[in-house]
Amino acid sequence: MKHTKNNQIFLNDLSKNSDWATILNETFENPDLSSDVILPESDTINLKPLALDIKNKMTGVLDNKNLKTGFNELDQDIDFLGSGLIILSGKEKSGKTALTLQIAIQVIENNPKIPVFYFAYGDSKRDLQQRIFLSLGKMTRTKYRKGQFDHQNAAEALKKYQSIGDRLFIVEGHQTFYPNKIKEAVVNTLSKYYGDTLPGENSCIVIVDYIQEVPSYTGNQSMDERIIQVSSALKDLSKIISSPVIVVYGNPDVERLTTQSDDLKITVEKKESLDFASDVYMSIIPTNNRIPKINSGIPKDIKPYRINIYKNKNGEEGDKYMYFSPSNSRWFMNI
């Protein structure tokens, strides 16, 4: 990124300005007053991170802390940086779990040292491990069950799984595994994983599948009331660990739609209980789009889907088009 001479002069002038210098050079030895009941008269010292970010943008220094999911077009629009609650909605058998598992694998592959926590309330740990193995080996479940697969390919897939397994924590949820248990499991594991000091933003990714199955602390609640309570707790967790939490929401009312207006109407009607807490809300919607010519290596049973990003606090809203192979449990953005 090139900058004009005037821009550089402006930067030099800023660095000489006493107020700017104070913001940039103030040490962090000052007490953090953010938790005090009485606010300080000036929060100038707390503007240092913002000032540094502004300076980096002006000098062309890009922020590379954003986690890479392996789906470049999603990474460009969705801010996987720092805390945030990301809702992934879709009807049954639309590939929600397959997508989050693939994101988990690709986050580990593309982000050194970053662990992923996968809390499964709908599938067993063994089933998820098998699905990961099949995805890595690009095998179909049918051929795996019948033993009709290349043994060398299977060995390579297992070796690849072992290479990421130490950073993938799969936990089976149950009817007494409340949101506070999710918090304890994540925080305690991170303290052992990183030691006394977390690396700041994006120390991990947490995935919860499905939110409807996560129990709440209070009995006799409606589904919406329980989802509100659970999503609020997961939102708080994302703030505590300064990392994104991805929540899978099984929405039976996301039907096959043909127009953008119909899509938005359905999404608005069915998402109120999650909307207030979410930073990103996206739905997997089947489409009738024509499938382009398939490249070699892409399964022939792929189906087209529209990923509708209805709400996005820090990025673009709109549609992304992806393809899902049910037999391989794999998603593709470009075919």
N, C-alpha and C positions, 0 to 999 in steps of 0.2 A: 504494500500500500504506500503510495507516494504522497508526500505532503509538501505544500508550498513553503517558500521562504518566510512568508508572513506568518504562517502557522507556527513555524519554529521560533520566530521572534516572539510570538504570543506566548509560547510555552516558556521561553526564557524569562519573559516579563513576569509570568505567573510564579515561577520558581523564586523570583526576587521579592515578590509581594509578601509582606509579612503575614497576612492572614492565610494565604495559600501555604506558605512555608510552615506555619504553625500546624495546619491540618496534616501536612505530609510528614513532618518531622516530630510531631508529638509522640512521646513514647507511650507504651501501653502500661506503664507503671501507675497511671492514674486509676483510681478505683472505678469500677463499673457501677454506675448509679441506676442502671436500667431497672433493677428490682426494687429500688426505693419507692416508698409511697409518695414522697415529695420529690418532684422532678427538679433537676438542676436548672438554673437560669439559662444556661447555654449547653447545647450538646455538641459543640464544635469538635471535641476530641473523638466523638463517635462517628464523625463524618469522614475519618481517615480512610476506611475501606472504600467508601463511595468516591472520594477524591482520587484514590489510586486507580479505581476502575475507570474514571473519566480520563485520567491522564493516559492510561493504557490505550483507550479507544482513540485518543487524539494522536498518539504516536504509532498507531497501527499494531499494537501488541494485542493479539487475539486471545480470548480466554479459552484454554484447551481443557478445562476441568469438566466440561460437559461429558457425561457418560455416553459412550458409543454403543448403541444397541445392535449394530450390524445392519440396520435398515436405514440407509443414509437419508432418504427423504423424510422419514419420521424424525430423525435426529435434527434435521434442519428446522423443523417447525415446532417440535415439542422440546421444551427446556427440561432436560434430565439433570439439571444442575441444582444441587442443594435440596432443601425440603420441598415437599409437594405431594399431594394426594392425586393419583392418576387413576381414573375409573375406566375400565374396559368392559363394555357392555355388548351382549349378543344373545341370540336365541340358542336353544339347545343344538348341539352338533355343528356349531358355526366355527369351531376351531379356536375358541378362546384359550383353553388350557394349552393347546399346542403352540399358540402364539407366545404365551407368557413363558413356557418352557424354552422355546427357541430364543426369546429375548434373554433369559437367564444364562443359557449357554453362550450366546454371542457377547453378552456383557463381560463374562469371564474371559473369553478369548480375546476381546479387544481392549480390555482395561486391566493391565497388570496389577495384581495384588487385591483387587476389589472382590469381596465375597458377596454371595447372593443367598438370601434366606427365602425359602419357598414353603409357605404354610398351606398345606393341602387339607381342605375340609370336605372335598368331594371324591378324591381318589386316594388309594393306598400308596404308601411310599414305594412298595415293590412295583406297582403298576407304573408309577411315574419314572422310576429308574429304567424300566423296560422301554418306555416310550422315548426316553432320552437316548438310550442305546440304539434303538431303531432309527431315530432321527440322525444320530451321528453316523450310522452305517448306511443311511439311505435305503433301508429295507422296509418292506411291507410287513404288517403284523401277520397277515395270512401265511406268507411264505416262511416267516420266522416260526410260527406254530407248527408248520409241517416239516421244518428242518430244511427247507429248500432255499438255502442262501449260501453264498460263497464264504467258506470258512476263513480264508485269509482276510477278507473284508471285515468279518466279524471280529477277528483278533485285533485288527487295526482300530475298529470302532471302540472296543473295550479298552485298548491302550489310551485312546484319546479321552475316553470317559475318566480313566484314572488320572489323567493329567489335569483335569478340571475339578475332579471330585473333592479335593481338599478345600475348595472354595465354594462349594455348593452344598448348602445345608437344607435338607428336606425334612420337614417336621409334619407328622400327621396330627391334624387337629381333631378334637372330639368335643362332646357336649359340656365339658367342664374346662375346656381350654379357652379361657376368656381373653379379651384384648390385653389385660395386664400381664397375662402369661406370655403373649407374643412379645410385649415390651421387655419383660425380664429376660426372655431367651435371647433376643437381639442384643440388648445392652450388655448382658453378661458375657456373651460370646465375643462381642466386639472388644470388650476390655481385655479378654484373654488373647484375642487375635492381634490387636495393635499394642497392647500394653497399657500404660497409664494415660497416654495421650492419643486421642483420635486425630486423624489427619485433617479434620475440618470438614468442609463440604464433601459430599459424595464418598462417605466411608464404606457404603454398601448400597445394595438395592434390596428392598423387602417386597415380596409378592404374596398376596393373600387370595386364595382361590377356594371357595366362593364366599362372598360377604354374607349371603343369606344364611349360610350354615354356621357362621361365627356366633357363639352364644353371648348374650348380654348379661349384665349383673342383675337386672330386674326382671322378674317374671311377669306373666300376664300382659305382655306388650303386643301391639300389632306389629306386623312385619316392618312397616315404615318406621315406627318408633324405635325398633331394635336396630334397623339399619342406620338411623340417625345417630344413635348412641355409639354404635361400633365404628362408624366412619369418623366421628369426632375423636374417638380414642386413637384411631390409626393416623389421623391428621396430626394429633399431638405427638405421636411417636415420630413422625417424619420431621417435626421441628426439633425434637430432642436429639436425633441422630444426624440432623442436617442432610438428609438423604431422601430420595424419592421412595414412596410406597405405592405399588401398583396393586389395585384391587379389582378382582374379576367379579362382574355382576351378571348373573344369568337372567336375562330379560326375555321372557317368552313373547312379549308384545312387539319385538322388533321383527316385523314381517318383511316379505319380499316387496320392495317398494320401487316405483319407477320414476318418481319425480322428487326433486329436492324439497319442495314444499311439503309433500306428504311425509318425507323423512323427518323434517324438523318438527312437524306436528306430533308425530309419534314420540320422538325423543323428548320433547318438552313435557308431554303429558305423563311420561313414565319415569322421569328422573328427579322429581322434586326432592325426594328423601335423601338423595346423594348430592344434589347440585350445590347446596350451601357450603359443603365442606371441601368439594373437589377443586383442584387447580386446573385439571385437564379432564374432560369427559369425552370419550370417543366410543362409537358404536360400530360393530361389525355387521354390515348389511349386505345380503346377497344381491346380485345384480343380474340383468339379462345381457350385459355387455358381451360383445363378440370376443372370443379369445383369439389373440393374434397367433401367428405362426410360432410354434413352440421350438425353442432351441434344444439341441441335444443335451441329454442329462436331466431334463425336466420331466417329471411324471406326466403321463398322458391324461390322468384323471383330474387335473387341476380344475378348480372352479373359481370364477371371478367374484371378488367382493369389493365393496366400497367401505373404506375406513372413514367414517364421518367424524371429524373432529369438531364437535358442536361447541365446546367451551375450551378455551386455551388462554389462561391469564397472561402468559408471557410469550405468546407467539401467534402464528397464523391459525385461523380457523378455516375449515373447508374439507375437501375430500382427498383421500389418497386411494389409489387402486392397487390391490394386491391379489394374489392367487394362492389358493390353498389346495394341497393334495391330501385328501382324507386317508389314502392308503399309506402314505409315507409320513403323515402328521407333520408336514413341513409347509412353511409359508415362503412365498417368493414375491419380490417386488418388481423384478424385471425378468421376463421370460424370453 
